[in-house]
Amino acid sequence: MSILQSIRRDVRAALERDPAARSGLEVVLYYPGFHARQLHRVAHSLHSANVPLLPGLVSALNRFLTGVEIHPGAQIGEGLFIDHGMGVVIGETAEIGDDCHLTQGVTLGGTSNRREKRHPTLGQGVVVGAGAKLIGAITVGEHARIGAGAVVVTNVPAYATVVGVPGKVVAFYDPGNDTTVRLPDPEWDRIEELSQKVEELRAQVAALEAQLGEHRQAAAAGHGSAS
């Protein structure tokens, strides 16, 4: 795919995934995620050619202009859409597959200070919610969905939905049947059970208070007739 075709695909990705986008011209003129992706193309090309200093300078300019920090060494596939983008951080050894979708505040971070693979790998079509943190050399399977604010430090299967801190799989999407299957969640089920019990206790207390009120009224009436 030529550079021009690749850029057109970036524009199309924004139009397909952002209902607010009205035209390709809007995307090109003032979508910071689109600008960040194009500046990273330059930085990554310079980095791959072993040009000193310039890749980092382009990356720093990218961060200054768009609020998106992408290391020149990060490998990004076709059709990435960075929605809003402010605060997104993508580390040096991160790998992002085709047609992924990142929202504001997402971090693809590392845990090691060694020169090794230390950042996440995202498969095709992964969606990462706002503020989510994916840390370490983990692999996120294709079409997985990471919930907003989740902290993910282990591998994620394809078509899984992950939420929470630490992140855990709560559902799987079945593309064959176009359905989402929710997994059993003992903690959530326990919370639901406790909530139901609280409601039952409230009803019992209300019933007792009503009975007590009736007894008081009867006692008051008996006292009045005795007088």
N, C-alpha and C positions, 0 to 999 in steps of 0.2 A: 504494500500500500504506500502510495506517495505521501509526502508531507502534506500536500494540499488536501488530498482525500482524508487523511487522518484528522486534520483540523476541521474539515467539514463534518466528520463523524462526531467530533467534540461538540460542535454547534448543535447537531441533531440530537445528541444525548441530552443537552440542556432543554431543548424544545420538547422532547418526549417526557422528561421527568419533572419539569417544573411548570405547573399550570399558569404561573404568572408570566412566563416567557411568551411574548406575542409574536416575535419575529427573530430571525437569525441576526439581523442587524442589532437588535437590543443586546443579544448575547455577546456579540463581538465588541460592542461599545462599552458596556458597563457591568458585565458579570465578572467579579474578581476571581471566581474559581476557574473560569475560562482563561483569564489572563495568566493566572498562576501556572496553569498547565502549559501554556505556550512558552513562558519564560523558563520553565523547567526543561522543555525540549532543548533550548539553547544551552542551559547549564549542563544537562546530561550529555549532550553531544561533545562539549568541550571536555567534560570529565572523562568520557570514553576515549578521547584522543590524547589523554594525559597532558592536557594544557595546564600549566601551573596557575594558581591564584584566580584566574578569570572565572572558573565555575563557581567558586565560593562567592565572588563578588556579584555574579548574576543572581545567585541564590539569596544573598543579602538584599539585593535590590528587589527581588521578588517579595520577600517578607515585608519590606518597607512599603511597597506599593499595594500589596493585596492582603496582608495579614496572614498569609499562608506560608509556612516554612517547609520546604521540601529539599532534602539533601540532594546534591547533584548526582549522587550514586544510586538513588532510588530508581527502580525499574517500574515503569507504568505502562499498562496496556492501552488498547484503543477504547475510546468512548467513555473515559472517566468523567464523571460529573461531580464537582465539588460544590455543594449547595451552600450559598452564603460564604462559607470558607473561613471566616475569621477564627484564628486560633488553631487551625489545623496544623499538625506537625507530622511529617513523614520522614522516618529515619533513613540512614544511609543504605542499609541492606534490605529495606522493605521491598516487597514485590507485590504489585497490584495487577490483577487480571483484567480482561476486557469487561467493559460495561459495568464497572463498579460505581457505587454512589456513596460519597462521604458527605456528612453534614458538619456544621460548625463545631469547633472544639474537639474534634476527633484527634487522637494521638495514636500513631503507630510507632511505639517506642521500644527501646532496647533495655536489657538488664545487665549486659556484660560490657566490660571495658577492654575486651580483647578484639583484635582485628579478625572477626569471624562473623558468620551469619548470626545476627542478634536481634533482628526485627521481624515483624510478622509477614506472612505470605497470604494474600487474599486470592481466592479463586475467582472464576468468572461470575459476574452478576451479584457480588456481595453488596449488601446495604448496611451501612454503619450509622447508627443514630447519633444525635447531638451529644457531645461530651463524653462519648465512649472512649475507653482506654484499652488498647490491645497491646500487650507488653510481652516482649521476648520473641524467640524464633519459633513462634507457633504457626500453624496452618489453619486457615479458615476455609472450609469447603465451599464449593460453588453454590451460589444462590442462597447462602446463609444470611440471616438477618440478625444484627447485633442491636439490642435495644439501647435507647438513650441512657447515658450515665453508667452503662455496664462496665465492669473491669474484667477483662478476659486475659487469662494467663495460661490457658491450656488449649489444645487443638479443638476445633469446632467441626462437626460433621457437615456434609453437604445438606442443604435444605433445612437446616436447623434454625430455630429461633432461640437466642440467648439473651437473658436479662439478669440483672442483679449484681451484687458485689459480695463475694466474687461471682462472676458470670456462670450461669448454669443453663443447660438446655431445658426449655419448658414446652417446646412443640416442634413438630416436623411437618413440613409441607410435602404433600404427595402430588407430584406433577401429573401422574397418570390419571388420578381422579379429581384433580384440582380442588383438593381439600386439605385442611390443616388439622392435624391430630394433636390434641393437647396431652402431654405426658402427665402421669400421676405426680403430684407434688405433696408429699407428706406434711411439709411445713404449712403450705397454704391450706390443705385440707384441715389441719389442726386449728388454724386460725379461724376457718369457716365454722368448725365445730364449736369453738369457744364463743364466737359471735352469736351463733344460734342459741347456745346455753345462756348467754347474757340476756338475750331477748326473752327467753322463757322465764328467767328469774325476774325480769322487769314486769312481765305479765302477772306472775305470781304475787309480787309485791303490790302491784296495783289492785289485784283482787282482794288481798288481805286488807289493804287500806280501805277499800270499799266496804268490806264486811265490818271492819272496825267502826267506820262511820255510821253504818246501819245500827250497830249495837249501841253506839253513843246516843243516836237519835231515839232508839227504843227506850234506853235508860232514862233519858231526859223526859220523854213522854210519860213513862211510868211514875217518875218523881212528881211531875206536874199533876197527874190525876190523884195521887196520894195526898197531895196538899189540899 
